[in-house]
Amino acid sequence: MRIAIITCGMLPIPAVQGGAVENLIDFYLEHNDKERLHDITVYSPWHPKVKTHPALKSDVNRYVFIDVTSLRARIARRFYGKRHRGEYYNHFIEYYFEKVFAHLKKQNYDIILLENSPGHALKLSQRGYHNLMLHLHNDLLNADSRQHDVIFSSLSKILTVSDFVKGRVSTIHPSSKIRTVYNGIDLAQFHANATGAVKRKDVGFSDEDFVMVYSGRINPEKGISELIDATALLLKRIPSLRLLILGSSFFNDAKCENAFILSLREKAKSIEDKIFFTGFVPYPQVSSYLHLADIAVLPSMWEEPFGLTIVEAMAVGLPLVTTRSGGIPEICEGVATIVERHDIVNNLVSAILDLYEHPEKRQQMAAASVERAKQFDKDTYARSIFQALEPAKKTRNEEEE
């Protein structure tokens, strides 16, 4: 099949600037290049780092880059925004889409796959396209979404990253065209026996410390503020406790010190020698930092659509404490300690203290986590994506009609 992939327009493919969705796209493109399954064209923003990326040598994956950052493009974007008000997305995204469409309309594709951008289905369906599919990574299409009925009817298939997101889409209309395809990670990169270049002494911790790691975006909804509160309480019971905070507030932004991060640093002042903020860590180095920890604590305070950091922590063999949020239980129910979000600080204190006091439980959880993570291998994910894109087989009754 000839397949067009339209990204949301924020970060480039290949994922030279990071991004969870972008890394996932890279995984199935890599699989397509290896297996030579389909003729795929990917539309994404341009970035200078893509010029020398080896993925561009593929003869089955083609890359069409859209300039959205040059002076000329920024001026054109601004004029576009003045002329086109009230569109589904902001002028940045809508300008990007129109540049994509200028190339797209000259081609003939069997499938157009929209990556996490349901709003693009509006314009495409209005312009006569019926071969539209959506790969939905967030809760962006439900009964409360703008023009949800038009978008839903314009899509032939909707792939969701969890049953939680599937359930949200189903609030529009339960349908067999909605299908869950779980995300995957590179298990060769995240595995229990890896040894990384980063050592505990590099972050000011010792081998005798009991280290918790948080990995992910540093945003209020991720529960990191509550985790710092729990750490302060726990230090009264566990003097050797240390917290490693791995991440930044946005992709590829090592120096970002927004108001929330500054508030965290202020909150942590009284225990600052017990906490280490890494800032942004390039994705290939994340595993090395995870291996410094005894347990992972990922206390999401919003309805997490999936939770890639959950799988990464399990894959490296970390006992896990997390919250009953969105799609998280689908990933780790039965192998992790899942706490409720109400009274979260005290719930975290109890769960972490329980793991600290029971090393045999940590060992059992670590082994179970590694086994569970095998279900989320990137090749399994990629195969599932392409299987889901195959045209649905007609039933006998449909063929007779």
TAFEN-V96796 format. One record per pair of residues at least 24 apart in sequence whose ideal C-beta (glycine too) atoms are under 10 Angstrom apart, sorted by the first residue. I is the first residue (numbers start at 1). GAP is how many residues later the second one is. Records with the same first field share a line. If there is no record, write none. Layout:
BEGIN
I = GAP  GAP
END
This chain:
BEGIN
1 = 36  37  38  39  108  109  110  130  385  388  389  390
2 = 36  37  38  39  105  106  107  108  109  110
3 = 29  34  35  36  37  38  39  58  106  107  108  109  110  128  130  383  386
4 = 35  36  37  38  39  58  60  96  99  100  103  104  105  106  107  108  109  110  125  127  128
5 = 24  35  36  37  38  39  56  58  59  104  106  107  108  109  110  130
6 = 35  36  37  38  58  90  91  94  95  98  106  107  108  109  110  111  114  115  118  126
7 = 35  36  37  38  59  89  93  106  107  108  109  110  113
8 = 36  37  81  85  88  89  106  107  108  109  110  111  112  129  132
9 = 34  35  36  57  59  80  83  84  85  86  87  88  90  91  106  108  111
10 = 34  35  58  82  83  86  106  107  241
11 = 33  34  36  240  241
12 = 30  32  33  34  35  36  37  38  41  51  53  54  56
13 = 29  30  31  32  34  37  40  42  48  50  52  102
14 = 28  30  33  35  36  39  40  41  42  47  49
15 = 29  32  34  35  38  40  236  237  268
16 = 31  32  33  34  35  36  37  39  236
17 = 28  30  32  33  234  235  236
18 = 230  232  233  234  235  262  263  264  265
19 = 231  232  233  264
20 = 96  117  141  163  196  197  231  263  285  286  287  288  289
21 = 94  95  96  114  116  117  140  162  287
22 = 93  229
23 = 160  161  162  163  260  285  355
24 = 91  92  111  113  137  159  160  161  282  284  354  357  358  361
25 = 88  90  91  110  360
26 = 27  29  35  160  352  356
27 = 156  157  158  159  350  351  352  354  355  358
28 = 33  85  107  153  156  350  351  353  354  355  356  357  358  361
29 = 26  29  31  32  34  353
30 = 25  28  31  156  348  349  352
31 = 153  347  348  349  350  351  352  354  355
32 = 26  28  29  350  353  354
33 = 24  25  26  27  28
34 = 24  26  345  348
35 = 25  344  347  348  351
36 = 24  25
37 = 345  346  349  352
38 = 72  73  348  351
39 = 70  71
40 = 69  71  73  346
41 = 62  63  66  68  71
42 = 71  73
43 = 53  54  56  57  58  60  61  69  72
44 = 24  52  56  71
45 = 24  28  47  51  54  55
46 = 24  27
47 = 205
49 = 203
64 = 35  36  39  40  43
65 = 34
66 = 29  30  31  32  33  34  36  37
67 = 29  32
68 = 24  25  27  28  31
73 = 26
87 = 32  35  36
88 = 29  30  31  32  33  34  35  57  58  59  63
89 = 28  30  31  33
93 = 24  26  27
94 = 25  26  29
96 = 24
97 = 26  27
98 = 25
101 = 26  28
104 = 25
105 = 24
110 = 279  281
111 = 45  46  278  279  280
112 = 44
113 = 44  46  272  276
114 = 37  41  44
115 = 44
116 = 24  25  45  189
118 = 27  28  29  30  33  34  36  37  40  51
119 = 26  27  28  32
120 = 31  34
121 = 26  29  30  31  32  33  34  37
122 = 24  25  28  29  32
123 = 31
124 = 30  31
125 = 25  26  28  29  30
126 = 24  28
129 = 25
130 = 24  25  26
131 = 24  25  260
132 = 24  25  26
133 = 24  25  26  44  255  256
134 = 24  25  26  35  43  44
135 = 24  25  26  46  250  253  254
136 = 24  25  26  29  30  32  33  42  45  169
137 = 24  25  28  46  168  169  171
138 = 27  30  165  166  167  168  188
139 = 25  26  28  29  30  163  164  165  166  187  188
140 = 25  28  29  165
141 = 24  27  28  30  31  37
142 = 25  26  27  28  29  30
143 = 25  26  27  28  29  30
144 = 24  27  28
145 = 24  26  27
148 = 24  25
149 = 24
152 = 25  26
156 = 235  236
157 = 231  232  233  234  235
158 = 230
159 = 225  226  229  230
160 = 145  146  167
161 = 144  145  146  147  166  169  220
162 = 142  143  144  145  164  165  166  167  168  169
163 = 163  164  166  167
164 = 139  140  141  142  161  162  163  164  165  166
165 = 138  140  141  161  162
166 = 161
167 = 159  160
168 = 135  137  158
176 = 216
177 = 215
179 = 205  208  209
180 = 126  147  150  204  208
181 = 199  200  201  202  203  204  205  206  207  208
182 = 124  129  145  148  149  193  194  198  199  202
183 = 122  123  124  125  128  144  148  193  195  198  201  202
184 = 124  127  189  191  192  193  194  195  196  197  198  199  200  201
185 = 102  123  124  126  127  129  130  188  191  192  193  196
186 = 97  98  101  126  129  191  192  193
187 = 124  125  128  129  183  186  187  189  190  191  192  193
188 = 99  189  190
189 = 94  95  96  97  98  99  123  126  127  189
190 = 96  97  100  101  121  122  123  124  125  126  127  180  183  186
191 = 96  100  124  125  126  179  182  183
192 = 99  122  123  124  125  126  174  175  177  178  181
193 = 98  123  124  177
194 = 93  94  96  97  121  122  123
195 = 92  93  96
196 = 89  90  91  92  93  94  95  96  120
197 = 88  91
198 = 80  83  87  89  90  91  92  93  94
199 = 89  92  93
200 = 42  44  76  91  92  93
201 = 91
202 = 74  76  86  87  90
203 = 39  41  43  72  73  74  75  86  89
204 = 38  40  69  70  71  72
205 = 35  37  38  39  69  71  87  88
206 = 34  36
208 = 32
209 = 29  30  31  32  33  35  65  83  84  85
210 = 24  28  29  30  31  32  83  84  85  142  145  146
211 = 29  30  31  32  33  65  81  82  83  84  85
212 = 26  29  30  31  32  33  63  81  82  83  84  85  106  109  136  140  143  144
213 = 29  30  31  32  33  63  65  76  77  78  79  80  81  82  83  84  85  96  100  103  105
214 = 29  30  31  32  33  61  63  79  82  83  84  85  95  99
215 = 29  30  31  32  63  66  71  72  74  75  78  81  82  83  93  94  95  97  98  103
216 = 29  30  31  32  70  82  84  88  91  92  93  94  96  97
217 = 30  31  32  33  34  92
218 = 27  28  29  30  31  32  35  38  40  42  43  46  59  61  62
219 = 28  29  30  31  39  41  42  82  83
220 = 40  43  44  81  82
221 = 79  80  81  82  83  104
222 = 25  76  77  78  79  80  82  87
223 = 74  75  76  77  78  79  99  100  102  118  121  122  125
224 = 36  37  40  43  53  73  74  75  76  77
225 = 35  38  39  42  43  74  76  120
226 = 73  75  97  115  118  119  121  122
227 = 37  48  70  71  72  94  117  118  121  125
228 = 36  37  39  40  43  46  47  117
229 = 38  39  115  116  117  119  120
230 = 67  69  91  114  115  116  117  118  119  120  121  122  123
231 = 37  40  43  44  66  114  117  118  121
232 = 35  36  38  39  42  43  113  117
233 = 112  113  115  116  119  120
234 = 37  40  114  115  116  118  119  122
235 = 35  36  39
236 = 113
237 = 112  115  116  119  120
238 = 114  115  118  119
239 = 35
240 = 34  116
241 = 30  33  34  53  111  112  115
242 = 29  31  32  33  34  50  51  52
243 = 25  28  31  32  33  34  50  54
244 = 31  32  33  34  45  46  48  49  52
245 = 30  31  32  33  34
246 = 30  31  32  33  34  35  39  40  43  44  46  47  50  63
247 = 30  31  32  33  34  39  42  62
248 = 29  30  31  32  33
249 = 30  31
250 = 30
251 = 29  32
252 = 28  30  31
253 = 26  27
254 = 24  25  26  27  28
255 = 24  25
256 = 24
283 = 29
286 = 26  30
287 = 25  28  29
288 = 28
289 = 27
290 = 25  26  27  28
291 = 25  26  27
293 = 25  26
294 = 24  25  61  62  65  68  72
295 = 24  25  26  42  56  57  60  61  67  70  71
296 = 24  25  26  40  73
297 = 24  25  26  40  42  51  54  55  58
298 = 24  25  27  30  34  38
299 = 24  26  40  42  45  46  48  49  52
300 = 24  25  26  28  41
301 = 24  40  43
302 = 24  39
303 = 24  25
304 = 24  25  27
306 = 24  25  70
307 = 24  25
308 = 68
310 = 26  59  62  63  66
311 = 58  61  62  64  65  66
312 = 61  64
313 = 56  60
314 = 51  52  54  55  56  57  58  59  60  61  62
315 = 54  55  57  58  59  61  62
316 = 50  53  54  57
317 = 45  46  48  49  50  51  52  53  56
318 = 44  47  48  51  52
319 = 33  36  39  40  42  43  44  45  46  47  48  49  50
320 = 31  35  45  46  48  49  52
321 = 26  27  29  30  31  33  34  44
322 = 26  29
323 = 24  25  28
331 = 41  42  44  45
332 = 33  36  37  40  41
333 = 39
334 = 34  38
335 = 29  30  31  32  33  34  35  36  37  38
336 = 29  32  33  36
337 = 24  28
END
